[in-house]
Amino acid sequence: MSDLLSNNSQQTESVINVNNLSLTFPTSDGDVHALSEIDLTINRGDFVSFIGPSGCGKTTLLRVIADLEQATSGSIDVNGMTPHEARLARAYGYVFQAASLYPWRTISKNVALPLEIMGLDAAVIRERVRKNMELVDLAGFEKKYPWQLSGGMQQRASIARALAVEPDLLLMDEPFGALDEIVRDHLNEQLLKLWAQTNKTVVFVTHSIPEAVYLSNRIVVMSPRPGRIHDVIESNLPRDRELSIRETPEFLTLANRVRDGLRAGHSYDEVA
């Protein structure tokens, strides 16, 4: 695939390097081969989406980057460190599928929690909470509790919490998958603005083709049984995008390429 890396990407500092990585889970019914021979480079400032059918290993690959799973073979480095070293250095923030907020803590206290664990000064904590709640458009909701917020607002609070540790890298595991389409579209727009404001490197897991194409400058199409990278698609869309771009020929061409990659990488005849 000669177009896996654009000229601009080749000139950019890499943040994540994955080389010939495989992961096998031993189970009582035999080994489960989750990932096989993954090779991938993610550059600083990229917004990269992993997309593929259920069970293709996209979340597993994200968890390997985050040191929540360990590869069986191959190598991976994050900011020049092992994933374990990167986790200890708080080099990334992680946003889970569910907001995972503590219901007995206010929103500001939820955002502050990792900072309290780090032992930061109270004044520093207050400033970081204020700044990051403004970034996700939650200023004024500091004293609310999670149950008083909508699902979309709860996910924005979880993003603020991930950003509060000031990571270089933001890992997001289908954060909007459980939300309705209108809220999801709104959060997609906000996430793009957040990416533009912070210039973070973002790795994003999704099942949605329109979401992957709208958000990303690179789309990693994965195939199952075991998880492999079928294609890496460079986006030529402008970085400043409105939702209306989804109706343009350029967007539809990218979406069709992703769809074709998913079909080519997955044979439904093989599913038991």
C-alpha positions in Angstrom: 0.0 0.0 0.0 2.0 2.9 -1.3 -0.3 5.5 0.2 -0.1 4.4 3.8 2.0 7.5 4.7 1.7 10.9 3.1 4.7 13.1 2.6 3.6 15.3 5.5 3.4 12.3 7.8 6.9 11.1 6.8 8.2 14.4 8.0 6.4 14.4 11.3 7.7 13.0 14.6 6.2 9.7 15.5 4.4 9.2 18.8 3.5 5.5 18.6 5.5 2.8 16.8 4.1 -0.7 16.5 6.2 -3.4 14.9 5.1 -6.9 14.1 2.9 -7.0 17.2 0.7 -10.0 18.0 -1.4 -10.9 21.0 -2.8 -14.2 22.0 -5.2 -14.8 24.9 -5.0 -18.3 26.5 -8.4 -19.7 27.4 -9.8 -23.0 28.6 -11.2 -23.6 25.0 -7.8 -22.9 23.4 -5.9 -19.8 22.4 -7.6 -16.7 21.1 -5.5 -14.9 18.5 -6.6 -11.3 19.1 -3.9 -9.4 17.1 -1.6 -10.6 14.4 1.5 -8.9 12.9 0.4 -5.3 13.5 2.7 -2.7 12.0 1.6 1.0 12.5 3.1 4.4 13.0 1.1 7.3 14.5 2.5 10.7 14.2 2.4 13.7 16.6 -0.8 15.6 16.0 -2.6 12.8 14.1 -6.2 12.0 14.7 -6.3 8.2 13.9 -9.4 6.1 14.0 -9.5 2.3 14.3 -12.5 0.8 12.6 -13.5 -2.7 12.0 -16.2 -5.3 12.9 -16.8 -6.5 16.4 -14.0 -8.8 17.6 -11.4 -7.4 15.2 -9.1 -6.3 18.0 -9.3 -2.5 17.7 -10.0 -2.0 21.4 -7.4 -4.6 22.3 -4.8 -2.6 20.2 -5.8 0.5 22.0 -5.4 -1.3 25.4 -2.0 -2.5 24.4 -1.0 1.2 23.7 -2.3 2.1 27.1 -0.5 -0.8 28.9 -3.8 -2.4 29.9 -2.9 -5.5 27.8 0.5 -6.9 27.0 1.6 -8.1 23.6 2.6 -11.7 23.1 5.3 -10.8 20.6 6.6 -7.8 18.6 7.3 -4.4 20.0 5.6 -1.0 20.7 6.8 2.3 22.0 4.9 5.4 23.1 6.8 8.7 23.1 10.0 6.7 23.0 9.0 4.7 26.1 7.4 1.3 26.7 3.7 1.5 27.2 4.3 0.7 30.9 6.8 3.6 31.2 4.3 5.9 29.3 1.5 5.0 31.7 3.7 5.8 34.7 4.7 9.1 33.1 1.0 9.9 32.5 1.8 10.4 28.8 -1.8 9.6 27.8 -5.4 10.2 28.9 -7.9 7.4 28.4 -11.6 7.9 27.7 -13.7 4.7 28.1 -16.9 3.7 26.4 -18.9 4.6 29.5 -18.2 7.9 31.3 -17.2 6.1 34.5 -17.9 9.0 36.8 -18.2 8.6 40.5 -21.9 9.5 41.3 -21.0 10.8 44.8 -18.5 13.4 43.5 -19.4 16.6 41.7 -18.4 17.0 38.1 -15.4 19.2 39.1 -14.4 16.7 41.7 -14.5 13.9 39.1 -12.3 15.9 36.8 -10.0 16.7 39.7 -9.7 13.1 40.9 -6.5 12.1 38.9 -4.9 15.4 39.9 -5.6 14.7 43.6 -4.1 11.2 43.2 -1.0 12.9 41.7 -0.8 15.1 44.7 -0.8 18.4 42.9 -1.3 21.7 44.8 -4.9 22.7 45.3 -4.5 25.9 43.3 -3.1 24.0 40.3 -5.9 21.5 40.5 -8.5 24.3 40.5 -7.0 25.9 37.5 -6.7 22.7 35.5 -10.3 21.8 36.3 -11.5 25.2 35.2 -9.5 25.2 32.0 -10.5 21.7 30.9 -14.2 22.1 31.8 -14.2 25.2 29.6 -12.5 23.3 26.8 -15.4 20.7 26.8 -18.0 23.5 27.2 -19.0 22.5 30.8 -18.3 25.7 32.6 -21.1 26.4 35.0 -21.7 22.7 35.8 -18.9 22.3 38.3 -21.2 21.6 41.2 -23.6 19.3 39.4 -23.5 15.5 40.0 -23.2 13.0 37.1 -26.8 11.9 37.5 -27.9 15.5 36.9 -26.2 15.6 33.4 -27.1 14.0 30.1 -25.1 11.1 28.7 -23.3 13.5 26.3 -22.4 15.9 29.0 -21.1 13.0 31.2 -18.8 11.9 28.3 -17.5 15.5 27.9 -16.7 15.5 31.7 -14.8 12.2 31.2 -12.8 13.9 28.3 -12.0 16.8 30.6 -10.8 14.4 33.2 -8.5 12.7 30.7 -7.1 16.0 29.5 -6.6 17.3 33.1 -3.3 15.3 33.5 -2.1 17.2 30.4 -1.2 14.2 28.3 0.4 14.3 24.9 -1.8 11.5 23.7 -5.6 11.0 24.1 -6.9 7.4 23.7 -10.7 7.1 23.2 -12.5 3.8 23.1 -15.9 4.3 21.4 -16.8 7.2 23.7 -19.9 8.2 21.7 -21.2 4.8 20.7 -24.1 4.7 23.2 -25.4 8.1 22.4 -28.2 9.1 19.9 -27.2 10.4 16.5 -28.0 14.1 17.2 -25.9 14.1 20.4 -23.1 12.1 18.7 -22.9 14.6 15.8 -22.7 17.5 18.3 -19.9 15.8 20.2 -18.0 15.0 17.0 -18.0 18.7 16.2 -16.8 19.6 19.7 -14.1 16.9 19.5 -12.8 18.3 16.3 -12.6 21.8 17.8 -10.9 20.4 20.9 -8.3 18.6 18.6 -7.7 21.9 16.8 -7.3 23.8 20.1 -5.0 21.4 21.8 -3.2 19.7 18.9 -3.2 16.5 20.9 -2.5 13.2 19.2 -5.8 11.2 19.3 -6.4 7.5 18.8 -10.1 6.8 18.5 -12.0 3.5 18.3 -15.3 3.5 16.4 -17.8 1.2 14.6 -19.1 4.2 12.6 -17.8 4.9 9.1 -19.2 8.5 9.0 -17.6 9.2 12.4 -14.2 7.8 11.4 -14.1 9.7 8.1 -15.4 13.0 9.7 -13.0 13.0 12.6 -9.8 11.5 11.3 -6.8 12.5 9.2 -5.9 8.7 9.1 -8.2 5.7 9.2 -7.0 2.3 10.2 -9.3 -0.4 8.8 -9.0 -3.7 10.7 -10.0 -7.2 9.8 -10.9 -10.0 12.2 -9.9 -13.5 13.1 -7.2 -12.5 14.2 -7.1 -8.7 14.1 -4.9 -7.4 11.3 -4.6 -4.0 9.6 -6.2 -4.3 6.2 -5.7 -0.7 5.1 -4.5 2.7 6.4 -6.4 5.5 4.6 -5.1 9.1 4.5 -7.8 11.8 4.5 -7.5 14.7 2.1 -10.3 16.6 3.8 -9.6 20.0 5.3 -8.8 20.0 9.0 -11.5 22.6 9.6 -14.7 20.7 8.8 -18.4 21.3 9.2 -20.9 18.4 9.4 -22.1 19.4 6.0 -18.8 18.0 4.6 -20.4 14.6 4.9 -22.5 15.3 1.8 -19.5 16.1 -0.4 -18.1 13.8 -3.1 -14.7 13.8 -1.4 -16.2 12.6 1.9 -18.3 9.9 0.2 -15.3 8.7 -1.7 -13.4 8.2 1.5 -16.4 6.6 3.2 -16.7 4.1 0.3 -13.1 3.2 0.5 -13.5 2.4 4.2 -16.6 0.4 3.5 -14.9 -1.5 0.7 -12.0 -2.2 3.0 -14.3 -3.6 5.7 -16.0 -5.8 3.2 -12.7 -7.1 1.7 -11.2 -7.7 5.2 -14.2 -9.6 6.5 -15.9 -12.7 5.0 -19.2 -13.3 6.6 -19.2 -16.8 5.2 -16.4 -17.6 7.7 -18.5 -16.6 10.7 -19.7 -19.7 12.7 
